Amino acid sequence: MTTAPYGTWTSPLTAALAATHDGRPEYLDTVGDEVWWTAPRPREGGRRALVRLRPDGTEESVLPPPWNVRNRVIEYGGRPWAGVPRATGGPLIVFTHFADQRLYGYEPDGGGAPRPLTPVSATGGGLRWCDPVVLPERGEVWCVLEEFTGPAPTDVRRVLAAVPLDGSAAADRAAVRELTDDRHRFVTGPRLSPDGRQTAWIAWDHPQMPWDGTELRVADVTGDGGLAGVTTVLGAQTGPEAESVAQAEWLPDGTLVAATDRSGWWNLHRVDPATAVTSALCPLPEEFADALWKVGLRWFAVLGGGLVATLHGTGGTRLGVLDPATGDLADVPGPWSNWAAALAVAGDRVFGLAASPATGYEVVELDTVTGHARVAGSAHRDAVAPAFLPRPASRTFAGPDGRDVHAHLYPPHHPEFSGPEDELPPYVIWAHGGPTGHVPLVLDLEIAYFTSRGIGVAEVNYGGSTGYGRAYRERLREQWGVVDVEDCAAVARALADEGTADPARLAVRGGSAGGWTTAASLTSPLTEGLYACGTVIYPILDLAGWATDETHDFESRYLESLVGPFAKVPERYRERSPVHRADRITAPFLLLQGLDDVICPPVQCERFLDAVAGRGVPHAYLTFEGEGHGFRRAGTLTRALEAELSLYAQTFGFAAPDVPAVDLGTSRPPAAATAAPAPATGSAVALDRPRRLRPGERLAIVAPSGGFPRAELDAGVEVLRGWGLDVVVHPTAYGEDDRLSYLAADDAARARDFERAWCDPDVAAVFSGRGGYGAHRMLDRVDWPALRAAGPKVYVGFSDATALHEALATRLGVATLHGPMPAWGPFAADDGTREHLRRTLFEPATVQCLTSPGARALVPGRARGVTLGGCVSLLAAGLGTPGARAGAAGGILLIEDVEEEDYRLDRILTQLRRTGWLTGVAGVVCGTWADCGPYEKVRAVLADRLGDLGVPVLEGLDFGHGVPALTVPLGVPAVLDADAGTLALDTPGLV
């Protein structure tokens, strides 16, 4: 066992590894004797795949990228798919696609593509669908329809609707039948009775949230498929009788089983739909359901014989089988500590998603006849050896006035390291989102990322959390920003007082509502001086803004219960908001925000940063293009984790050399750099742009590599002089080394020419005359401090000049131009190549959007970053050399090459992957591959080595050794839109 300071332990669990395992299966259901579910794909742009488990155990993803089985109903989404078996032709699947929010029909065994069933609307958020029930006998799918009626997020109505399966509504909104009116603001999907003569659903209205009060509605199904006789049989939204009905399903005898919290706990009750008479089935001080954050969650499912498979527990959930006739509840044995709200049945079998402190969520099958449970699909695979995982424990702490505060403790753990005897470990207090939610005690590789490095984590289920009964949940009523802050602080102080945590090295961290709690904790007088730093992730920071028009409809009146009605207590909104207490913040903080977040929009962060500006508080603000509420892309997740570790390293005083250092020294990073602050040797950060050229200025041509054919160089020089430039050619350009003929001169002479050109005050631009080989050899002989003193200048080159592009970026911080060189034949011969370079040099604002006729998406998506790259073999050759870039994190990586066969390109890209150099890259642009063999083979390598990075990849942009060749600025903020085939620069390449 090695003794080392906490935080410095070497761990095999990298941020990239944790990111690729982020997310879990969801929305499990059965289709005949098959089991289906959605699964995360962080490396495929964060999409949700649809997975099929056949009876023989074969597991397959049935929809390739870019299909994304997900929707935006109430923004958090709802059950996005349903299916039915058919006697012939295989199953019929209906699903929602995230990109256009349409409902699609799909026959996976029929060989055809998905076909749209619903239209697109341009009004507001359009048309959205969820929680479908496929009814082939009616030729329809019944589901929830969310329809926007105007531009505001609250201009919306929700109804139950029937969509034709024949596709007749794909372009005709009028072909969709509405089954209910829109008198209720929110509804869940329909549940049809066993005989098909009745249906049930749950409804509620503003200002209630579904855990405050809902109604269970029942209606008769008429002969023509309409609904009649609608009545409420259980629940109430307001007053002393208010109760939350979270789920309802039909029993074989025509009664309903429903989870309601009328006893103070979500327990199961039988409901007679004819009389509304209700009786408790198994009254226990436990939860048999939870908060309905997504439409279509299932905490219980009814087996064919009438038994009920149900989740239940306090703080966590276990699976049991309930006999409604007797109230007997038999639990299922197994190692799992928590089950997700995704139960389904097929015959006597129950399927669910379960996890433990050592395993992620996997598909578990219970045979109710034998009582045997087994892992059936999505089996857990260790990302690292189990010895590196934490050994957590659930604890109850004493909060203010002695109230219970529940938490899960994850101490630092490593099989080969321990901390010094005289040192206590740092701890991070994690506040969960919601706030009406909770965190279970299950494996979380983000937590293990920190504990395996010697940083402890305590996840707090503060007052207001679910899982502990309604009274515990109600503690937060009108007390948000007080009770949650106090409870997290109580855990932090207890850990310090008992000698578990270093009191000087406590941090707080959370996302969404947990981001609010974190920011409130850093600005509250209740916690002054407690936390050394904090990580605030897509937070709420200004209550008044969020309560008016800065969030979505579902939560638009949530604050009335959490804080109080805005009209009655406006001063409370101001007093508790971190944006109005920014003068109290002194601890360093990291702020992480998705730019597409409509739940907690970026304007909240920007307002807070304006309030903090100029106060000297160390902080960093990282934004992520294409990310919404909850990060999904592998690159984003990686960068966020590494930035968080860097914050702790800098604040707690330990070294973290394996991650890029986040810059805490600026008040607000430039917009282009926010996605990836870089270490001294550079990841991807916006660089200083040189001044554009003017006619009459001097341009120097040098030979960092080989010499030049005189005829081709002379032709190029004439072109440059024709642009009004004063061209000088340095002595080595026409030379050939006596010993190594592929070099223009020895390393010292070539370096000297390059220095003289750059340091000459009369020279405005330096061009490499041609590529070849040798630039890497001379880098260590260049007097970089002298070049830095000379200031930024225009540099143009490509191919072997990639070594100089990288050196100028990391050593001088200067943006450069990846473009054609004067001794390269096409420079003088190709009009398009030549003109694009001329405009970049003299009129850079006219060439900010780069595209080509053949540019297309290899991996779809959109990303923001800073351009970097060049000849990919040169990038790989520079790995680990003095002054080399640490990695491509936050960058839009441009790659091309010449005369590299497919297997050699594979080796080069594999080297970049295995060294971690590609970790956190925002996007990739592939140029030309001259003389690299058939493009089909090259493309196969690119797809294999880049396709699973979880970022957009554009192929076919004309830069590099092919003709025509675009000039591409490097070190400039840009947006890559792979679907549009464009790379758009935020600013011109030259000032």
Number of C-alpha atoms within 10 A of each C-alpha: 9 11 12 16 19 25 25 19 25 16 18 14 20 23 25 22 19 21 26 25 20 21 18 17 23 23 25 27 23 21 21 15 13 16 25 27 26 24 21 23 23 25 21 26 28 22 24 27 24 26 20 22 21 15 12 7 12 10 16 13 14 13 18 10 13 17 17 27 24 25 25 21 25 20 18 15 19 26 29 29 29 24 23 16 16 12 6 7 11 13 19 19 18 24 28 30 23 20 14 15 26 23 30 20 23 20 17 16 12 11 8 9 12 17 17 23 25 27 22 17 18 11 14 16 21 19 24 29 31 32 28 30 21 21 15 14 6 13 12 20 22 25 25 27 25 24 20 21 18 14 13 16 18 18 15 19 17 24 23 25 23 25 25 21 22 13 19 17 18 21 14 13 15 10 16 19 17 20 19 17 11 14 12 16 17 23 27 29 26 25 21 20 20 14 10 11 15 22 21 24 20 26 23 25 17 17 20 19 23 24 24 21 25 27 26 26 20 25 20 19 19 13 8 7 14 14 18 14 10 15 16 18 20 23 22 20 23 13 8 7 10 17 25 31 32 31 26 26 23 22 22 16 11 16 17 21 25 26 24 30 26 18 14 19 24 31 24 30 23 21 23 17 21 11 8 15 12 16 13 18 20 18 14 16 16 21 27 28 29 29 21 20 20 17 23 22 24 25 26 30 25 22 20 14 11 16 19 23 29 26 29 27 18 15 21 21 25 20 29 19 23 23 17 19 9 9 14 13 18 14 16 18 13 13 12 23 19 23 26 25 23 24 25 25 24 18 12 14 20 25 25 30 27 27 23 19 19 21 19 24 24 23 25 21 21 22 16 17 8 9 13 13 17 12 16 19 22 19 13 14 11 12 16 16 11 12 13 21 26 26 16 19 13 15 14 14 17 14 20 12 6 8 13 16 23 24 27 20 22 24 25 29 24 23 13 15 21 18 21 13 8 5 12 18 25 26 31 27 24 27 30 26 19 16 23 24 20 25 19 22 24 21 20 19 25 19 22 28 24 28 28 29 25 27 27 26 27 25 25 29 28 31 30 26 28 27 28 24 21 22 13 18 21 18 17 22 16 17 18 23 24 18 20 29 25 21 25 28 23 20 25 26 19 16 19 20 12 9 12 16 24 18 21 16 21 27 27 29 26 24 25 24 25 26 28 31 34 36 32 27 27 32 24 24 11 14 17 14 15 19 25 21 28 29 29 29 28 29 27 32 30 22 24 17 14 21 19 11 13 22 21 20 19 23 19 19 21 18 20 21 18 19 21 19 18 17 8 9 12 14 11 16 20 15 14 21 22 27 25 19 21 21 13 14 21 19 19 23 28 24 23 27 31 22 19 16 21 15 24 26 22 21 17 20 23 15 14 20 19 13 16 23 13 11 12 12 18 19 24 25 27 26 25 27 18 18 20 19 21 16 24 25 27 31 29 33 24 22 28 27 20 21 26 22 25 24 26 28 17 17 19 19 13 14 16 20 11 14 20 23 23 24 22 20 13 15 19 19 19 15 15 24 24 24 30 34 27 24 19 15 19 23 27 34 29 28 21 20 22 19 16 19 22 14 12 12 14 20 25 25 27 30 31 36 29 28 26 23 16 12 11 19 25 15 17 23 24 15 18 18 15 11 13 14 21 17 19 15 18 17 15 25 26 18 17 17 16 11 9 11 13 15 23 27 26 21 21 15 18 28 24 18 22 25 19 16 24 26 18 13 11 12 19 24 24 21 25 26 32 29 23 18 18 22 23 20 16 20 20 14 14 17 13 16 10 13 21 16 10 14 14 21 23 23 25 26 26 30 24 25 31 24 26 21 24 28 22 20 26 23 18 18 21 25 27 29 22 28 29 33 26 27 25 19 17 21 26 22 15 13 11 15 22 24 14 21 24 17 15 24 23 17 19 20 16 11 20 19 16 18 19 17 9 11 22 22 19 22 25 21 21 23 24 28 33 33 32 31 25 30 23 22 22 22 21 17 14 17 17 11 10 11 18 20 24 22 24 28 30 32 31 31 24 25 22 25 26 18 13 19 16 20 12 14 21 18 15 19 22 17 16 22 15 10 13 17 20 26 24 30 30 35 33 28 29 25 24 22 25 17 14 17 14 12 14 10 14 19 17 14 19 19 15 14 18 22 20 17 27 28 29 28 31 28 24 20 24 25 30 29 23 18 17 20 25 26 28 31 26 28 28 29 28 25 22 29 22 25 17 15 24 21 26 18 24 17 16 21 29 23 15
